[in-house]
């Protein structure tokens, strides 16, 4: 699946984002499509001299941190958005504390983290 134009590249990026948001783990055809898109995007970016796509988060703490950065929030602002004390959020991000069911619901509703990702990584 070679990408030949900026329009192809944008379409492939949108599809990759959709697959990442939906979660492809356990679905062989979607996993194959996901890998194929990554290879095609890397090849196209290599032609342009762009940096490769960074690795996707593999833990809930990494996903929360990614969403915080995307929303351009400070950790304290994210804690307020999620209605948790800043210290508790810090403990969750460092892996010292687990996510409660109420917080998992807020992560889904307010940050858009897919529920299956939360369940698999909580």
C-alpha positions, -999 to +999 in steps of 0.1 A: +000+000+000+023+028-012+014+064-003+020+086-033+006+120-023-001+142+007-038+133+004-029+096+007-007+103+037-035+123+055-060+095+047-037+069+061-030+089+092-068+093+099-073+056+094-044+048+118-059+071+144-093+055+140-078+020+144-057+031+174-088+046+191-109+015+184-082-009+196-070-036+172-056-061+197-072-095+192-086-087+158-061-102+132-074-084+101-073-050+119-039-057+134-026-065+099-041-033+085-026-014+114+009-028+107+005-022+070-004+015+076+026+020+099+050+006+073+034+027+045+035+059+067+071+052+077+081+048+041+064+080+030+079+099+059+113+085+050+109+099+015+101+133+030+128+131+057+102+132+085+106+115+119+088+082+124+055+081+143+063+076+180+052+044+198+016+042+209+011+041+247+011+006+262+000+015+297-028+035+311-004+059+327+013+065+293-021+071+277-032+095+304+001+114+299-003+115+262-039+129+265-026+155+290+000+166+265-024+166+236-048+188+256-019+210+267-028+207+303-006+209+334-008+179+357-027+200+382-052+211+356-057+175+345-063+165+381-090+192+384-106+180+351-107+145+364-119+156+399-090+138+417-064+153+440-032+162+423-012+139+445-035+109+437-031+116+400+007+117+404+006+083+422-016+068+393+009+082+367+038+067+386+021+033+390+018+035+428-020+036+428-046+019+407-075+036+389-109+034+405-141+026+385-153+062+389-120+075+376-120+050+347-154+064+337-141+100+338-110+090+318-134+076+291-158+105+292-134+135+296-102+123+279-117+100+253-096+070+263-112+039+248-130+018+274-114-014+263-079+002+266-088+012+302-101-022+311-070-040+296-045-017+313-061-008+346 
